[in-house]
């Protein structure tokens, strides 16, 4: 007895990756269903059957971005031996990632702040929370450094996290505006050099 329905004629992960690239380049509002189906190689009924709606597809694409493009930086925060090393590695990784010639420039999640100004409130709040999560991850890594003894006790972890998160977001915007890899790397190295001043190390 034949199974119910017909199997999907496309690889879902590949289609999602292609949708991610379109959203990353164009933003949510500026991306049309025709843009998506053309890039994904599927028709509208298949897109809706697999992903539900444009907004649900976008949310899934953002999660896919975080899990794939953001994996190296997340690993650096976990695995580097000190808080300074961890945040330094995140900055260096992203100076390279934001200027990858094979991909849209900048960070998809950061750029959503400017590329999705007209999206619904729920989606806007979702994106804002994702951006804040990076700052929380920085703060938690600094707090871990305090506990481990590689960051001086009494350091304001929230302020340091806010500084490096703001700098990272600025690097993303500059990358989209055409800044070179060398320019972003120089910014990253300057910010790393500021660590001792920010933490009061002498």
C-alpha positions as CSV (number, residue, x, y, z in Angstrom):
1,X,0.0,0.0,0.0
2,X,1.6,3.3,-1.0
3,X,2.4,5.8,1.7
4,X,0.4,8.9,2.2
5,X,1.2,12.0,0.2
6,X,4.3,12.6,-1.9
7,X,7.8,12.9,-0.5
8,X,9.4,16.4,-0.7
9,X,11.4,16.8,-3.9
10,X,14.0,19.0,-2.3
11,X,16.5,18.9,0.5
12,X,15.0,21.0,3.4
13,X,18.4,22.1,4.9
14,X,19.7,23.2,1.5
15,X,16.5,25.1,0.8
16,X,16.7,26.8,4.3
17,X,20.4,27.7,3.7
18,X,19.4,29.4,0.4
19,X,16.6,31.3,2.1
20,X,18.9,32.4,4.8
21,X,21.3,33.9,2.2
22,X,18.4,35.9,0.6
23,X,17.1,37.2,3.9
24,X,20.7,38.0,5.0
25,X,21.3,40.0,1.9
26,X,18.0,41.8,1.5
27,X,16.3,41.9,4.9
28,X,12.8,40.6,5.7
29,X,10.6,43.2,4.2
30,X,12.6,43.5,1.0
31,X,12.5,39.8,0.3
32,X,9.6,38.6,-1.8
33,X,8.2,35.2,-2.1
34,X,9.4,35.1,-5.7
35,X,13.0,35.8,-4.4
36,X,12.6,32.9,-1.9
37,X,11.1,30.3,-4.2
38,X,13.7,31.2,-6.9
39,X,16.6,30.9,-4.6
40,X,15.3,27.7,-2.9
41,X,14.3,26.0,-6.1
42,X,10.8,25.2,-5.0
43,X,7.3,26.5,-5.7
44,X,5.1,28.5,-3.2
45,X,2.9,25.5,-2.2
46,X,6.0,23.5,-1.3
47,X,7.5,26.5,0.7
48,X,4.3,26.9,2.7
49,X,4.0,23.1,3.2
50,X,7.5,22.9,4.5
51,X,7.9,26.2,6.5
52,X,4.4,27.5,7.1
53,X,4.8,31.2,6.2
54,X,7.4,33.8,5.2
55,X,7.8,34.8,8.9
56,X,8.2,31.3,10.1
57,X,10.7,30.7,7.4
58,X,12.6,33.8,8.4
59,X,12.7,32.8,12.0
60,X,14.0,29.4,11.1
61,X,16.6,31.0,8.7
62,X,17.8,33.2,11.6
63,X,18.1,30.2,13.9
64,X,20.0,28.4,11.1
65,X,22.3,31.4,10.8
66,X,23.0,31.4,14.5
67,X,23.7,27.6,14.5
68,X,26.0,27.7,11.5
69,X,27.6,31.1,10.9
70,X,27.7,31.8,14.6
71,X,29.2,28.5,15.6
72,X,32.9,29.4,15.6
73,X,32.4,32.5,17.7
74,X,30.2,30.6,20.2
75,X,32.9,27.9,20.4
76,X,35.6,30.5,21.1
77,X,33.6,31.9,24.0
78,X,33.3,28.4,25.5
79,X,36.8,27.1,24.8
80,X,39.3,29.9,25.0
81,X,41.2,29.7,28.3
82,X,40.6,33.3,29.5
83,X,37.8,35.9,29.0
84,X,40.2,38.2,27.2
85,X,41.3,35.4,24.8
86,X,37.6,34.5,24.2
87,X,36.4,37.9,23.4
88,X,39.5,38.6,21.3
89,X,38.9,35.5,19.3
90,X,35.2,36.4,18.7
91,X,36.3,39.8,17.3
92,X,38.9,38.3,15.1
93,X,36.6,35.6,13.8
94,X,33.9,38.1,12.9
95,X,36.3,40.6,11.2
96,X,36.9,37.7,8.8
97,X,33.4,36.4,8.6
98,X,31.8,39.8,8.0
99,X,34.0,40.3,5.0
100,X,33.7,36.9,3.4
101,X,33.4,37.5,-0.3
102,X,31.2,34.4,-0.8
103,X,28.5,35.6,1.5
104,X,26.5,38.7,2.3
105,X,28.5,41.2,4.4
106,X,28.0,41.7,8.1
107,X,25.9,39.8,10.6
108,X,22.4,38.8,9.7
109,X,21.1,39.2,13.2
110,X,22.8,42.6,13.8
111,X,21.7,44.0,10.4
112,X,18.1,43.0,11.2
113,X,18.0,46.1,13.4
114,X,18.1,48.2,10.2
115,X,16.9,45.8,7.6
116,X,13.6,44.9,9.3
117,X,12.3,48.2,10.7
118,X,8.9,47.6,9.2
119,X,8.4,44.0,10.3
120,X,5.8,43.1,12.9
121,X,6.3,43.8,16.6
122,X,6.7,40.1,17.6
123,X,9.3,39.6,15.0
124,X,11.1,42.8,15.9
125,X,11.2,41.8,19.6
126,X,12.5,38.3,18.6
127,X,15.3,39.8,16.7
128,X,16.1,42.3,19.4
129,X,16.3,39.5,22.0
130,X,18.7,37.6,19.7
131,X,21.0,40.6,19.6
132,X,20.9,41.0,23.3
133,X,21.8,37.4,23.7
134,X,25.3,38.1,22.4
135,X,25.8,40.8,25.0
136,X,24.7,38.3,27.7
137,X,27.1,35.7,26.4
138,X,29.9,38.3,26.7
139,X,28.9,39.2,30.2
140,X,28.7,35.6,31.3
141,X,32.2,35.0,29.9
142,X,33.6,38.0,31.8
143,X,31.9,36.7,35.0
144,X,33.4,33.3,34.4
145,X,36.8,35.1,34.0
146,X,36.3,36.8,37.4
147,X,35.4,33.4,39.0
148,X,38.5,31.8,37.4
149,X,40.8,34.7,38.4
150,X,41.8,35.9,35.0
151,X,39.6,39.0,35.3
152,X,40.1,41.3,38.4
153,X,37.4,41.1,41.0
154,X,35.1,44.1,41.0
155,X,35.2,44.6,37.3
156,X,31.8,45.7,35.8
157,X,31.1,42.7,33.6
158,X,27.9,44.3,32.1
159,X,29.8,47.4,31.0
160,X,32.6,45.5,29.4
161,X,30.1,43.2,27.6
162,X,28.1,46.2,26.4
163,X,31.3,47.8,25.0
164,X,32.4,44.8,23.1
165,X,28.9,44.0,21.8
166,X,28.4,47.5,20.6
167,X,31.8,47.4,18.9
168,X,30.9,44.0,17.2
169,X,27.6,45.5,16.0
170,X,29.4,48.5,14.6
171,X,31.8,46.2,12.8
172,X,28.9,44.5,11.1
173,X,27.4,47.8,9.9
174,X,30.8,48.9,8.6
175,X,31.2,45.6,6.8
176,X,27.9,46.1,5.0
177,X,29.0,49.6,4.1
178,X,32.1,48.2,2.4
179,X,34.8,48.3,5.1
180,X,37.7,46.0,4.2
181,X,38.8,43.0,6.2
182,X,42.0,44.8,7.1
183,X,40.1,47.8,8.4
184,X,37.8,45.6,10.6
185,X,40.8,43.6,11.8
186,X,42.5,46.8,12.8
187,X,39.4,47.9,14.8
188,X,39.3,44.5,16.4
189,X,42.9,44.6,17.5
190,X,42.5,48.1,18.9
191,X,39.5,46.9,21.0
192,X,41.5,44.0,22.2
193,X,44.3,46.3,23.2
194,X,41.8,48.3,25.3
195,X,41.0,45.2,27.5
196,X,43.6,46.0,30.2
197,X,42.3,49.6,30.5
198,X,38.7,48.4,30.7
199,X,39.4,45.8,33.3
200,X,41.9,47.9,35.3
201,X,44.8,45.6,34.7
202,X,48.2,47.3,35.2
